[in-house]
C-alpha cells in the first residue's frame, strides 16, 4: 500500500533522528502531522537544539514555543 503524507513525513523524520548531524534542514516539519506526532517532533527538535544542534526550517504556521531557537523571519511579497 501507499503511505499518507503524514506517514511519509514521520518515516523521514525517524531516519533523520537516527543519523548524527549538527544541522537539520526541515521544510514545514509539522505539516501533515497529527497533534501527537507534531508534539513528539517538537520535543525532538527542542532536544536537538538543547544538545547543540542547529535547525533551519520553513513554515507557514506557528512553530512550537518550546523550541529554544533564535528566529529570523523572511517575508516575501505577495505577487498578484
mmCIF file of the C-alpha atoms, coordinates in Angstrom:
data_MODEL
# 
_entry.id   MODEL 
# 
loop_
_atom_site.group_PDB 
_atom_site.id 
_atom_site.type_symbol 
_atom_site.label_atom_id 
_atom_site.label_alt_id 
_atom_site.label_comp_id 
_atom_site.label_asym_id 
_atom_site.label_entity_id 
_atom_site.label_seq_id 
_atom_site.pdbx_PDB_ins_code 
_atom_site.Cartn_x 
_atom_site.Cartn_y 
_atom_site.Cartn_z 
_atom_site.occupancy 
_atom_site.B_iso_or_equiv 
_atom_site.pdbx_formal_charge 
_atom_site.auth_seq_id 
_atom_site.auth_comp_id 
_atom_site.auth_asym_id 
_atom_site.auth_atom_id 
_atom_site.pdbx_PDB_model_num 
ATOM 1  C CA . UNK A 1 1  ? 0.000  0.000  0.000  1.00 0.00 ? 1  UNK A CA 1 
ATOM 2  C CA . UNK A 1 2  ? 0.916  3.622  -0.203 1.00 0.00 ? 2  UNK A CA 1 
ATOM 3  C CA . UNK A 1 3  ? 1.771  5.813  2.744  1.00 0.00 ? 3  UNK A CA 1 
ATOM 4  C CA . UNK A 1 4  ? -0.063 9.018  3.558  1.00 0.00 ? 4  UNK A CA 1 
ATOM 5  C CA . UNK A 1 5  ? 1.812  12.329 3.524  1.00 0.00 ? 5  UNK A CA 1 
ATOM 6  C CA . UNK A 1 6  ? 1.955  12.276 7.322  1.00 0.00 ? 6  UNK A CA 1 
ATOM 7  C CA . UNK A 1 7  ? 3.284  8.702  7.378  1.00 0.00 ? 7  UNK A CA 1 
ATOM 8  C CA . UNK A 1 8  ? 5.994  9.569  4.832  1.00 0.00 ? 8  UNK A CA 1 
ATOM 9  C CA . UNK A 1 9  ? 6.960  12.623 6.897  1.00 0.00 ? 9  UNK A CA 1 
ATOM 10 C CA . UNK A 1 10 ? 7.159  10.572 10.116 1.00 0.00 ? 10 UNK A CA 1 
ATOM 11 C CA . UNK A 1 11 ? 9.342  7.948  8.385  1.00 0.00 ? 11 UNK A CA 1 
ATOM 12 C CA . UNK A 1 12 ? 11.692 10.627 7.021  1.00 0.00 ? 12 UNK A CA 1 
ATOM 13 C CA . UNK A 1 13 ? 11.963 12.280 10.438 1.00 0.00 ? 13 UNK A CA 1 
ATOM 14 C CA . UNK A 1 14 ? 12.700 8.935  12.105 1.00 0.00 ? 14 UNK A CA 1 
ATOM 15 C CA . UNK A 1 15 ? 15.547 8.352  9.615  1.00 0.00 ? 15 UNK A CA 1 
ATOM 16 C CA . UNK A 1 16 ? 16.839 11.863 10.332 1.00 0.00 ? 16 UNK A CA 1 
ATOM 17 C CA . UNK A 1 17 ? 16.816 11.255 14.086 1.00 0.00 ? 17 UNK A CA 1 
ATOM 18 C CA . UNK A 1 18 ? 18.990 8.143  13.641 1.00 0.00 ? 18 UNK A CA 1 
ATOM 19 C CA . UNK A 1 19 ? 21.787 9.942  11.792 1.00 0.00 ? 19 UNK A CA 1 
ATOM 20 C CA . UNK A 1 20 ? 24.388 12.031 13.586 1.00 0.00 ? 20 UNK A CA 1 
ATOM 21 C CA . UNK A 1 21 ? 24.122 15.635 12.434 1.00 0.00 ? 21 UNK A CA 1 
ATOM 22 C CA . UNK A 1 22 ? 24.787 19.147 13.671 1.00 0.00 ? 22 UNK A CA 1 
ATOM 23 C CA . UNK A 1 23 ? 22.247 20.814 11.389 1.00 0.00 ? 23 UNK A CA 1 
ATOM 24 C CA . UNK A 1 24 ? 18.720 19.769 10.449 1.00 0.00 ? 24 UNK A CA 1 
ATOM 25 C CA . UNK A 1 25 ? 17.175 21.397 7.375  1.00 0.00 ? 25 UNK A CA 1 
ATOM 26 C CA . UNK A 1 26 ? 13.411 20.929 7.602  1.00 0.00 ? 26 UNK A CA 1 
ATOM 27 C CA . UNK A 1 27 ? 10.769 22.133 5.166  1.00 0.00 ? 27 UNK A CA 1 
ATOM 28 C CA . UNK A 1 28 ? 7.498  22.638 7.056  1.00 0.00 ? 28 UNK A CA 1 
ATOM 29 C CA . UNK A 1 29 ? 8.314  19.891 9.572  1.00 0.00 ? 29 UNK A CA 1 
ATOM 30 C CA . UNK A 1 30 ? 4.919  19.906 11.293 1.00 0.00 ? 30 UNK A CA 1 
ATOM 31 C CA . UNK A 1 31 ? 2.794  19.859 8.122  1.00 0.00 ? 31 UNK A CA 1 
ATOM 32 C CA . UNK A 1 32 ? 0.535  16.812 7.641  1.00 0.00 ? 32 UNK A CA 1 
ATOM 33 C CA . UNK A 1 33 ? 1.198  15.516 11.154 1.00 0.00 ? 33 UNK A CA 1 
ATOM 34 C CA . UNK A 1 34 ? -1.428 14.692 13.739 1.00 0.00 ? 34 UNK A CA 1 
ATOM 35 C CA . UNK A 1 35 ? -1.220 16.509 17.078 1.00 0.00 ? 35 UNK A CA 1 
ATOM 36 C CA . UNK A 1 36 ? 0.575  13.647 18.841 1.00 0.00 ? 36 UNK A CA 1 
ATOM 37 C CA . UNK A 1 37 ? 3.243  13.330 16.131 1.00 0.00 ? 37 UNK A CA 1 
ATOM 38 C CA . UNK A 1 38 ? 3.715  17.114 15.908 1.00 0.00 ? 38 UNK A CA 1 
ATOM 39 C CA . UNK A 1 39 ? 4.193  17.304 19.681 1.00 0.00 ? 39 UNK A CA 1 
ATOM 40 C CA . UNK A 1 40 ? 6.725  14.448 19.554 1.00 0.00 ? 40 UNK A CA 1 
ATOM 41 C CA . UNK A 1 41 ? 8.649  16.125 16.728 1.00 0.00 ? 41 UNK A CA 1 
ATOM 42 C CA . UNK A 1 42 ? 8.653  19.473 18.537 1.00 0.00 ? 42 UNK A CA 1 
ATOM 43 C CA . UNK A 1 43 ? 10.204 17.684 21.518 1.00 0.00 ? 43 UNK A CA 1 
ATOM 44 C CA . UNK A 1 44 ? 12.857 16.076 19.302 1.00 0.00 ? 44 UNK A CA 1 
ATOM 45 C CA . UNK A 1 45 ? 13.706 19.458 17.785 1.00 0.00 ? 45 UNK A CA 1 
ATOM 46 C CA . UNK A 1 46 ? 13.962 21.080 21.222 1.00 0.00 ? 46 UNK A CA 1 
ATOM 47 C CA . UNK A 1 47 ? 16.247 18.283 22.469 1.00 0.00 ? 47 UNK A CA 1 
ATOM 48 C CA . UNK A 1 48 ? 18.387 18.543 19.327 1.00 0.00 ? 48 UNK A CA 1 
ATOM 49 C CA . UNK A 1 49 ? 18.869 22.297 19.811 1.00 0.00 ? 49 UNK A CA 1 
ATOM 50 C CA . UNK A 1 50 ? 19.495 21.896 23.566 1.00 0.00 ? 50 UNK A CA 1 
ATOM 51 C CA . UNK A 1 51 ? 22.262 19.393 22.716 1.00 0.00 ? 51 UNK A CA 1 
ATOM 52 C CA . UNK A 1 52 ? 23.987 21.972 20.492 1.00 0.00 ? 52 UNK A CA 1 
ATOM 53 C CA . UNK A 1 53 ? 22.342 21.233 17.151 1.00 0.00 ? 53 UNK A CA 1 
ATOM 54 C CA . UNK A 1 54 ? 21.035 23.864 14.770 1.00 0.00 ? 54 UNK A CA 1 
ATOM 55 C CA . UNK A 1 55 ? 17.725 23.981 12.913 1.00 0.00 ? 55 UNK A CA 1 
ATOM 56 C CA . UNK A 1 56 ? 16.916 25.698 9.675  1.00 0.00 ? 56 UNK A CA 1 
ATOM 57 C CA . UNK A 1 57 ? 13.255 25.352 8.864  1.00 0.00 ? 57 UNK A CA 1 
ATOM 58 C CA . UNK A 1 58 ? 10.438 26.794 6.863  1.00 0.00 ? 58 UNK A CA 1 
ATOM 59 C CA . UNK A 1 59 ? 6.810  27.026 7.773  1.00 0.00 ? 59 UNK A CA 1 
ATOM 60 C CA . UNK A 1 60 ? 3.569  28.806 7.118  1.00 0.00 ? 60 UNK A CA 1 
ATOM 61 C CA . UNK A 1 61 ? 2.053  28.131 10.520 1.00 0.00 ? 61 UNK A CA 1 
ATOM 62 C CA . UNK A 1 62 ? 3.177  28.757 14.050 1.00 0.00 ? 62 UNK A CA 1 
ATOM 63 C CA . UNK A 1 63 ? 6.153  26.798 15.290 1.00 0.00 ? 63 UNK A CA 1 
ATOM 64 C CA . UNK A 1 64 ? 6.017  25.428 18.819 1.00 0.00 ? 64 UNK A CA 1 
ATOM 65 C CA . UNK A 1 65 ? 7.020  27.901 21.509 1.00 0.00 ? 65 UNK A CA 1 
ATOM 66 C CA . UNK A 1 66 ? 9.045  25.137 23.204 1.00 0.00 ? 66 UNK A CA 1 
ATOM 67 C CA . UNK A 1 67 ? 11.763 25.469 20.585 1.00 0.00 ? 67 UNK A CA 1 
ATOM 68 C CA . UNK A 1 68 ? 14.751 27.290 22.098 1.00 0.00 ? 68 UNK A CA 1 
ATOM 69 C CA . UNK A 1 69 ? 15.766 28.932 18.845 1.00 0.00 ? 69 UNK A CA 1 
ATOM 70 C CA . UNK A 1 70 ? 16.859 32.281 17.568 1.00 0.00 ? 70 UNK A CA 1 
ATOM 71 C CA . UNK A 1 71 ? 14.414 33.213 14.874 1.00 0.00 ? 71 UNK A CA 1 
ATOM 72 C CA . UNK A 1 72 ? 14.892 35.003 11.619 1.00 0.00 ? 72 UNK A CA 1 
ATOM 73 C CA . UNK A 1 73 ? 11.704 35.538 9.659  1.00 0.00 ? 73 UNK A CA 1 
ATOM 74 C CA . UNK A 1 74 ? 11.734 36.338 5.964  1.00 0.00 ? 74 UNK A CA 1 
ATOM 75 C CA . UNK A 1 75 ? 8.533  37.571 4.427  1.00 0.00 ? 75 UNK A CA 1 
ATOM 76 C CA . UNK A 1 76 ? 8.307  37.682 0.681  1.00 0.00 ? 76 UNK A CA 1 
ATOM 77 C CA . UNK A 1 77 ? 5.910  39.984 -1.141 1.00 0.00 ? 77 UNK A CA 1 
ATOM 78 C CA . UNK A 1 78 ? 2.717  38.502 -2.483 1.00 0.00 ? 78 UNK A CA 1 
ATOM 79 C CA . UNK A 1 79 ? 2.749  38.601 -6.256 1.00 0.00 ? 79 UNK A CA 1 
ATOM 80 C CA . UNK A 1 80 ? -0.624 39.193 -7.854 1.00 0.00 ? 80 UNK A CA 1 
# 
